[in-house]
Amino acid sequence: MSATVIDSQIHGFLFGTEEMNAVFSEKAWVQKWLDTEAALAQAQGELGVIPKEKADIIVKYAKADLIDIPSIGEGYKSSITIVPLLNAFKKILPEHAGEYVHWGATSQDIVDTGMVLLERDAYDIILRDAKACLKAILKLVKKYRDTPEAGRTHVVHAIPITFGYKAAVWADELGRQIERFEGMKKRVFVGEMAGAVGTLASQPEKGLETQQRMFEILGLEVPTIAWHVARDNQAEFTSMLALLAGTLGRIAHEIFTLQRTEILELEEPFFMGKVGSSTMPHKRNPAVLENVLALLRNVRGIAPTVVESMVSENERDWGCFISEWEAIPRACELMATALHKTKYILENLIVYEKHMERNLFVQKGLMMSECVMMHLARKLGRLTSHHIVYNACMEAYEKEIPLKDVLMKTKEVEDAFTEEEVDYMLDPHNYLGLAPVFCDRVLAKYTAYTED
């Protein structure tokens, strides 16, 4: 029976993916610990710290498939250290090689390095799918570069934009998050091999050489000094997930909002057989978007827990980083699932251009107030024009009549402008500004993502 929604047969699809489940499976945890022990033994064997033949045996047998994993769980009931793993590993090692496993290391060296290896695997999946989402958005930027849409500020109509412009803002923000994600790699994927309090006292002669070679084998950065209690790397990793979740959450929420019946400019993918309600057959609910928003909300909520774990005691404090064992895998699981679903949404997004066109005229010209004001300002002055247009807009708004009707009755407008000029001012298609140009700038910035 499942204990969490992530590996639930019922709810699992909503919270986890098979790919990320495999990354943080019990077998994967054990394998990363064994990989760490094997790299340590290999390095020490090459350097003559332990017998080379014993090191070779340790490396050969460092396979999770050979380990009695349930026994490790039983061992944890009396020892929250790496000792239960060592006991299980020793049982399968011939020729007394088990006596040379974990030479000079401490439990946290193995646990921390193992977690970093798991995070690196998760990172690759998350980065891959974030880039896929960016690529999908850039296709929207290119396709809808010139498609007019109502721009909205404070949730009400402002002035026209293009849908490509809106998507370009999404793309550039997501692109920056990807850059940040890539930028943290050298800081976060750092191994730990420092001994009891981090001084390598158990390996005074070749400790630094062992550390260097061990992390070369594992493909990790070498720490300048031990980070047993310095948890900023883990906090950065989780905080970066939260930042990414913030950007994806904003994009998902905007699509969600624009799927409202009264707006319906965008809609998440639909297929026949997708049921929105058990009682209202007409419903095409944004269920996937709601799922994504919930996942991302939880990812953002996990980050403070890991940041809180930075406050730890002296040279070792298990009470702090034990919380990372639960929080970081969960954040990765939820993020991977959110990205998987977001990618699906963006690649198959339904765009209603005719509804975007319709919504440009919902306020009967009011959205063009700035355009009208700027045209009037050339002849009447900026402040005077604002006063004239403001009064005209308030009358049109209260009476729910076209702004043109009011303007054409306004003496200052009648005296200075023809009806054709007023019609031009009130046409949203004539006031897109540099929206298409900004689309081009974003597309040029991320050329690597637009090449097939």
TORVORO-385707 format. One record per residue: residue in one letter; x negated, y negated, z negated of N, C-alpha, C in turn. Coordinates in steps of 0.2 Angstrom, whole numbers, plus 2048, in hexadecimal, padded with zeros to 3 digits. Layout:
<sites>
AXYZXYZXYZ/...
</sites>
This chain:
<sites>
M7FC8068008008008007FC7FA800/S7FE7F58047FA7EF8047FB7EA7FE/A7F67E77FC7F67E37F67F67DB7F8/T7F57DA7FE7F57D38007F87D2807/V7FB7CC8097FE7CB80F7F97CC815/I7F37CB8147EE7CB8197EE7D281C/D7EE7D78187ED7DE81B7F47E281A/S7F97DE8198007E18198027E3820/Q8057E98208087EC82680E7E8828/I8117E48238177E08258157D9827/H8117D68228107CF8238097CD827/G8057D38287FE7D282A7FD7CE830/F8027CE8358027CB83B8027C383A/L8057C18358067BA8338007B7830/F7FC7BB82D7F67B88297EF7BB82B/G7EF7C082F7E87C38307E77C5837/T7E17C683A7E07C98407DC7CF83F/E7DD7D48437D97DA8437D17D9843/E7CF7D48477C87D28487C57D0841/M7C97CB83E7C67C88387C77CD832/N7CC7D18327CD7D682D7C77DB82D/A7C57DC8337BF7E18337B87DD831/V7B87D78327B27D382F7B27D4828/F7B77D38247B77D381D7BA7DA81A/S7BA7DF81E7BC7E581B7B77E8816/E7B97ED8127B57EF80C7AF7F2810/K7AF7F68157AA7F98197A57F381B/A7A77EE81D7A37E881F79F7E581A/W7A37E481479F7E180E7997E680C/V79B7EC80C7957F180A7907F180F/Q7927F181578C7F181B7887EB81A/K78B7E58197877DF8187827DF812/W7847E280D7807E380777A7E8809/L77C7ED80C7777F280E7727EF813/D7757EB8187707E781D76B7E3819/T76E7E08137697DC80F7647E080C/E7667E68097617EA80575C7ED80B/A75F7EF81075A7F28167557ED818/A7577E68197537E181B74D7E0816/L74F7E081074B7DF80A7467E580A/A7487EB80B7447F180B73F7F1811/Q7427EF81773E7EF81D7387EA81C/A73A7E481A7357DF81972F7E1814/Q7317E480E72D7E68097287EC80B/G72B7F08107287F68127227F3817/E7247EE81B71F7EC8207197E881C/L71B7E58167167E18137127E580E/G7147EC80D7117F08087137EF801/V7197EC80071B7EB7F971E7F27F7/I7227F57FB7247FC7FA7218017FF/P7218077FE71F80C80372380B80A/K71F80B80F72380A816727810817/E72581681572A81C81773081B813/K73081980D73681880973B81280C/A73780D80E73B80881173F80A817/D73B80E81B73E811821745815820/I74481981A74A81D818750818816/I74E81381275380F81075780B816/V75380981B75680682175A80B825/K75881182675B816829762818826/Y76381882076981A81C76D81581A/A76B80F81C76F80981A77680881F/K77A80D81E78080D82278680E81D/A78B80981E79180A81A79581081A/D79481382079881982179681F81D/L78F81E81A78D82481678E82380F/I79181D80D79281B80679981D803/D79981F7FD79F8207FA7A28197F7/I7A68167FC7A880F7FA7AC80F7F4/P7B18147F37B58137ED7B18147E7/S7AB8177E77A78177E17A58107DF/I7A480C7E47A18057E27A78027DE/G7AD8027E07B27FF7DD7B38027D6/E7B28087D57B280B7CE7AD8087CA/G7A78077CD7A18057CA7A27FD7C7/Y7A67FA7CB7A77F37CA7AB7F27C3/K7AE7F77C17B27F67BB7AE7F57B5/S7A77F77B67A37F77B079D7F27B2/S79C7F07B87967ED7BA7987E87C0/I7997E27BF79A7DD7C57937DB7C8/T78F7E07CA7897DE7CD7887E37D3/I7827E37D67817E77DC7807EE7DA/V77F7F07D377D7F67D17827FC7D3/P7887FB7D478C8007D678B8027DE/L7897FD7E27877FF7E87808027E8/L77B8007E47758047E477680B7E1/N77A80C7DD77B8137DB77E8177E0/A7838157E47868187EA7808197EF/F77C8147F07778157F677281A7F4/K77081A7ED76A81E7EB76C8257EC/K7738277EB77582E7EC7748317F3/I77482C7F877382F7FF76C82F801/L76782C7FD76082B80075C8317FE/P75983480375483980174D8377FF/E74983C7FD74283A7FB7418357F6/H7468347F174582F7EC7448287EF/A7478277F57468207F874B81B7F4/G75081E7F07548197EC7508167E7/E74B8187E57478157E074480E7E2/Y74480D7E97418077EC7468027EF/V74C8047EE7517FF7F07527FA7EB/H7537F47EE7557EE7EA74E7EC7E6/W7497ED7E97427EB7E57417E47E4/G7417E27DE7407DB7DC7467D67DD/A74C7D97E07517D57E17567D47DB/T75B7D07DB7607D07D67677D07DA/S76C7D27D67727D37D97757CE7DE/Q7747C77DB7767C27DF7737C17E5/D76C7C37E67697C27EC76D7C67F2/I76F7CC7F07727D17F57797CE7F6/V77D7CC7F17847CA7F17847C47F5/D7807BF7F47807B97F777E7BA7FF/T7797BD8007777BE80777C7C280B/G77F7C78077847CB80B78A7C680D/M78C7C28087927BD80A7907B980F/V78A7B68107887B28157887B681C/L7867BC81C7877C082278E7C1824/L7927C281F7997C282179C7BC824/E79A7B682179C7B082379A7AE82A/R7947B182B7917B08327957B3837/D7977B983679C7BD83A7A27B983B/A7A57B78367AB7B38367AB7AD83A/Y7A57A98397A37A383C7A47A4844/D7A17A98467A07AB84D7A87AB850/I7AC7AE84D7B37AF84F7B67A984F/I7B67A584A7B979F8497B779984E/L7B079984F7AD7948547B079685B/R7B079C85C7B279F8637B979C865/D7BD79D8607C479C8617C6794860/A7C279185D7C378985C7C1787863/K7BC7898667B978786D7BF789872/A7C278F8717C77918767CD78C875/C7CF78A86F7D478586E7D277E872/L7CC77C8717CA7768747CA77687C/K7C877C87E7C977D8867D077C888/A7D577F8847DC77F8867DF778886/I7DC7748817DF76D8807DC769886/L7D676A8887D376688D7D7768894/K7D976E8957DD76F89B7E476B89A/L7E776A8947EC7658947EB75E895/V7E575C8937E27558947E275489C/K7DF75989F7DE7588A77E57588AA/K7E975D8A87EF75E8AC7F47588AB/Y7F47558A57F97508A37F67498A2/R7F07488A57ED7428A57F173C8A6/D7F673C8AB7FA7378AD8017378AC/T80373C8A780A73D8A680C7398A0/P8107348A181272F89C816732897/E81573089181873288B81972D886/A81E72D88281F72887D819728877/G81672387681172387181572186B/R81372486581772385F812721859/T81471C85681071A85081571984A/H81371C84481871C83E81E720840/V81E72584482372984682872684B/V82772084D82C71D85282871B858/H82C71A85D829718864825712863/A81F71286681B70C86681A70986E/I81570C87181470A87881371087C/P81371188381271788680A719886/I80972088680372388780472888D/T7FF72C88D80073289280073888D/F80373E88F80274488B7FB74688B/G7F77458917F07478917EC74388C/Y7EE73C88B7EA7388867EB73B87F/K7F173D87D7F37408777EE746876/A7EE74B87B7EA75187B7E374F87A/A7E174A87E7DA74887D7D7746876/V7DC7438737DA74186C7DA748868/W7DE74C8697DD7538667D7756867/A7D575686E7CF7598707C975686D/D7C875086D7C274C86A7C174E863/E7C774E85F7C67508587C4757857/L7C775B85B7C576285A7BE76385C/G7BC7608617B57608637B075E85E/R7B275985A7AE7578557AD75C84F/Q7B375F84E7B37648497AE76A84B/I7AF76C8517AA7718547A376F853/E7A176985579B76685479876784D/R79D76584879B76584179A76D83F/F79F77184179E77884079777B842/E79577984878F77C84B789778847/G78A77284578576F84178377283A/M78877583778677883078377E830/K78278183677F788837779789833/K77478583476D78683176E785829/R77278082777377F82077778581C/V77B78882078078D81C77D79481D/F77B79682277979D82377179E821/V77179D81A76A79E81776A7A4812/G7657A88137657AE80E7637AC807/E7647B18037627B17FC75E7B77FA/M7587B67F87537BB7F574F7B87F0/A7507B77EA74C7B37E574B7B67DF/G74F7BC7DD74E7BF7D77527BC7D1/A7517BE7CB7557BD7C57577B57C5/V7537B17C47557AA7C47537A67CA/G7507A97CF74E7A57D57477A47D6/T7437A67D173C7A57D17377AA7D5/L73B7B07D77377B57DA7327B87D5/A7337B87CF72E7BA7CA72D7C17CB/S7327C57CD7317CC7CE72C7CE7D4/Q72B7C97D97277CA7DF7227C47DF/P71D7C47DB7197BE7DA7147BE7E0/E7127C47E370D7C47E870F7C37EF/K7147C77F17177C67F871E7C47F8/G7217C17F37287BF7F372A7BA7F9/L7267B57FA7287B17FF7277B4806/E7227B88077227BC80D7277C180E/T7297C480972F7C88097357C580B/Q7367BF80873C7BB80973C7B9810/Q7377B68137367B481A7387BA81F/R7357BF81E7367C582373D7C8822/M7407C881C7467CB81B74C7C781E/F74B7C081E7507BC82174F7BB829/E7497BD82B7477BD83274B7C3835/I74B7C983174F7CF8337567CE834/L7597CA82F7607C982E7627C3833/G75E7BF83575F7B98397627B4835/L7607B382F7627AD82B75D7A882A/E75F7A282775A79D82675779F81F/V75179D81E74D79E81774E798813/P75079A80D75279480874B791806/T74C78B8047467878027457897FA/I74A78A7F774A78C7F07517907EF/A7517947EA7577987E875D7947E8/W7637977EA7697937E976F7977E5/H76C79B7E077179F7DC77679A7D9/V7757947D777A7907D477C78A7D9/A7787897DE7797847E377E7867E8/R7847857E77897887EB78C7837F1/D78877E7F278A7797F778B77C7FE/N78778180078778480778E787807/Q79078B80279778E80379C789803/A79B7847FF7A077F7FF7A177B806/E79B77A80979B77780F79F77C814/F79D7828147A17878197A8786818/T7AB7878127B27878117B5780812/S7B177B8117B47748127B477381A/M7AF77681E7B07758257B6779828/L7B877E8247BE7828267C477D825/A7C377A81F7C977581E7CA76F822/L7C476D8257C47678297C776A830/L7C576F8327C77728387CF774838/A7D17768327D87778307DC770831/G7D976B82F7DC76582F7DD762836/T7D976383A7DA7618417DF766845/L7DE76C8447E37718477EA770844/G7EA76E83E7F176D83B7F476783E/R7F076183F7F375B8427F675D849/I7F276184D7F47628547FA767853/A7FA76C84F80077084E80676C84C/H80576884780B76484580E75F84A/E80975C84E80C75885381075C858/I80E76285A81276685F81876885C/F81876985581E76B851823765851/T82075F850825759850828758857/L82475985C82675786382B75D866/Q82C762862830767864837766861/R83876185D83F75F85A84475F860/T84A76185F84F76186485075A867/E85075586385174E86584B74B86A/I84574F86983F74C86D83E751872/L83C75887083B75D87583675C87B/E83075987982B75887E82775D87F/L82676187982176787982576D876/E82377387782677887482177E874/E82178186E81C78786E81E78D873/P81A79187581C79687A82279A878/F82679B87D82C79F87C82D7A5881/F82F7AB87E8317B08838377B3881/M83B7B68868417BA8848407BF87F/G8447BF87A8437C48758417C186F/K83E7BB86F83C7B78698427B4866/V8437B78608497B585C8487B0857/G84C7AA85784A7A585284F7A584C/S8547A984C8597A984785D7AF847/S85F7B18418637B784086A7B6841/T86C7AF8418737AD8418747A8847/M86F7A58498707A084E86C7A2855/P8707A585986C7A885F8697A2863/H86B79C863868797867861795865/K85F79685F85979385C853796860/R84F79186284879286484378E85F/N84279185983F78E85483778E855/P83378985382C78985482978E84E/A82A79484E82879984982179A849/V81E79A84F81679B84F81379584C/L81578F84E81378984B813788844/E81978A84181A78A83A81578F836/N81479583A80F79A837808796837/V80679383C80079083D7FF78A837/L80478683780478183280378482B/A80778982980678C8227FF78F821/L7FC7928267F57958267F078F824/L7F178A8287EC7858287ED781821/R7F378081F7F477D8187F0781813/N7F07888137ED78C80E7E578B80F/V7E378B8157DC78A8167D9784813/R7DD77E8147DB7788117DB779809/G7E077C8077E077D8007DB7817FC/I7D87858007D278A7FD7CC7867FC/A7CB7818007C477D8007C377A7F9/P7C87777F57C67757EF7C477A7EA/T7C67807EB7C47867E67BD7877E7/V7BA7877ED7B37887EE7AF7827EC/V7B277C7ED7AE7767EB7AD7767E3/E7B37787E07B37797D97AE77E7D6/S7AC7837DA7A77887D87A07857D8/M79F77F7DB79877C7DB79677B7D4/V79B77A7CF7997787C979777E7C5/S7917807C478F7877C178A7867BC/E78978B7B878478A7B277D78D7B4/N7797887B177178A7B176F78E7B8/E76C7937B77697977BD76D79C7C0/R77379E7BC7777A37BF77E7A37BC/D7837A37C078A7A37BD78F7A67C2/W7907AD7C07947B17C479B7AE7C4/G79D7AB7BE7A47A87BE7A67A37C3/C7A17A07C67A279C7CC7A379F7D2/F79E7A37D479E7A57DB7A27AB7DC/I7A47AF7D77A97B47D87AF7B27DB/S7B17AB7DA7B77A87DD7B67A87E5/E7B07A77E77AE7A77EE7B07AE7F2/W7AF7B37EE7B07BA7F17B77BA7F3/E7BC7B77F07C37B77F17C57B27F6/A7C27AC7F57C47A67F97C27A5800/I7BB7A78017B87A68077BB7AB80C/P7BB7B180B7BE7B68107C67B4811/R7C97B280C7D07B080E7D17AA812/A7CD7A58117CC79F8157CB7A181D/C7C67A681D7C47A88247CA7AC827/E7CD7B08247D37B48267D87B0829/L7DA7AB8257E07A68267DE7A282C/M7D779F82C7D579B8327D579F838/A7D37A58387D27A983E7D97AA841/T7DE7AC83D7E57AD83F7E87A6842/A7E77A183E7E979A8417E6799848/L7E079A8497DD79884F7DF79D854/H7E07A38537E37A88587EA7A685A/K7EE7A48567F57A28577F579B85B/T7F07968597F079085C7EE790863/K7E97958647E679686B7EC79886F/Y7F079D86D7F679F8707FB799872/I7FC79586D80178F86E7FE78B873/L7F87898737F57848777F478687E/E7F378D87F7F27908867F9791889/N7FE79188580579288880A78D886/L80778788580C782883811780888/I81777F88681C77D88B81D77588A/V81B77289081B76A890821768894/Y82676489182C76189582A75A897/E82875A89D8267538A082D74F8A1/K8327528A383874F8A483B74C89D/H83A74F89883C74D89183774788F/M83174789182C74288F82F73B893/E83173C89983373789E83A73489B/R83E73889984473689684373288F/N83F73588B83E73188583B72A885/L83772988B83572288C83A71D88C/F84071F88D84671A88E84B71A889/V84971E88484E71F87E85071987B/Q84C71487A84D70E87784F70887B/K85070A88285370588684E6FF887/G8487018888436FC88983F6F9883/L8416FA87D83E6F88778366FA877/M83570087982E7028798296FE87D/M82C6F98818286F58868276EE883/S8296ED87D8296E687A8226E387A/E81C6E78798166E48798146E2880/C8166E68858156E588C8186DE88E/V81E6DD88C8226D788D81F6D188A/M81D6D288481A6CD8808146CA883/M80F6CF8858096CD88880A6CA88F/H80F6CC8938116C88998136C1898/L8186C089381A6BA8918156B588E/A8106B888B80B6B48888076B088C/R8066B38938026AF8988056A9899/K80B6A889980F6A289A81169E894/L8136A288F81669E88981269E883/G80C6A28838086A287D80A6A9879/R8056AB8758056B287280A6B286C/L80A6AD86880E6AD8628156AB864/T8166A686981D6A586B8206AB86E/S81C6AE87281F6B48768216BA871/H81D6BB86C81F6C08668256BE863/H8266B786282D6B585F8336B7863/I8326B586A8376B686E8396BD86F/V8346C18708356C98718376CC86B/Y8356CA8658376CD85F83F6CC85E/N8416C685F8486C485F84C6C8864/A84A6C986A84D6CC86F84E6D486D/C8486D686B8486DE86984D6DF863/M84D6DB85E8516DC8588596DC85B/E85A6D785F8616D78628636DD866/A85E6DF86A85F6E586E8606EC86A/Y85C6EC86485C6F28608626F285C/E8656EC85986B6EC8558716EE859/K8716EB85F8776EC8648766F2868/E8716F686886F6FC86C8716FA873/I86E6F587686E6F387D8676F3880/P8676F38868606F388985D6EC888/L8566EC8878526E68858536E288B/K8536E48918536E08978596DB897/D85F6DE8958656DA8948646D4890/V8616D588B85F6CF88685A6CA889/L8556CD88C8506C988F8526C4894/M8576C78998596C389E85E6BE89C/K8606BE8968646B98938606B488F/T85A6B588E8556B188A8526AB88F/K8546A588D85269F89184B69F893/E8466A088E83F6A089083D6A5895/V8406AB89583F6B08998416AF8A0/E8486AC8A084B6AB8A68476A58AA/D8456A08A784169B8AA83B69D8AD/A8376A28AA8306A38AB82F6A98B0/F8346AE8B08336B48B38396B78B7/T8386BA8BC83D6BD8C18406C48BE/E8456C68C08486CC8BE8436D28C0/E8406D18C583B6D78C88356D78C3/E8336D18C182E6D18BC82F6D48B5/V8356D38B38386D68AD8386DD8AE/D83B6E08B383B6E78B48346EA8B4/Y82F6E78B78296E98B78266EA8B0/M8276E48AC8256E58A58286EA8A1/L82E6EC8A38326F189F8316F88A1/D82D6F98A682B7008A98267038A5/P8277088A282270C89E81C70E8A2/H81D7108A88187128AD81270D8AE/N8147078AD8107018AF80B6FF8A9/Y80C7038A380970189D805707899/L80270A89D7FE71089A7F770E898/G7F57088997EE7068977E970A89A/L7E470C8967DE7108987DF717896/A7E57198957E67208937E3725897/P7E472589E7E172A8A27D97298A2/V7D77238A17CF7228A17CC72689B/F7D07258957CE72988F7CE730890/C7D37328947D373A8957CD73C899/D7CB73889E7C57398A27BF73989D/R7BE7358997B97348947B873B890/V7BE73D88D7BE7438897BC74988D/L7BF7498937BD74F8987B674F89A/A7B374989B7AC74989C7A774B896/K7A97498907A674B88A7A5752889/Y7AB75688B7AB75D88A7AB761890/T7A775F8957A676289B7A576A89B/A7A176C89679F7738957A5777894/Y7AB7748917B177888F7B6778895/T7B577489A7B97738A07B77778A6/E7B177A8A57AE77E8AB7B07858AA/D7B37888B07B578F8B07AF7938B1/
</sites>
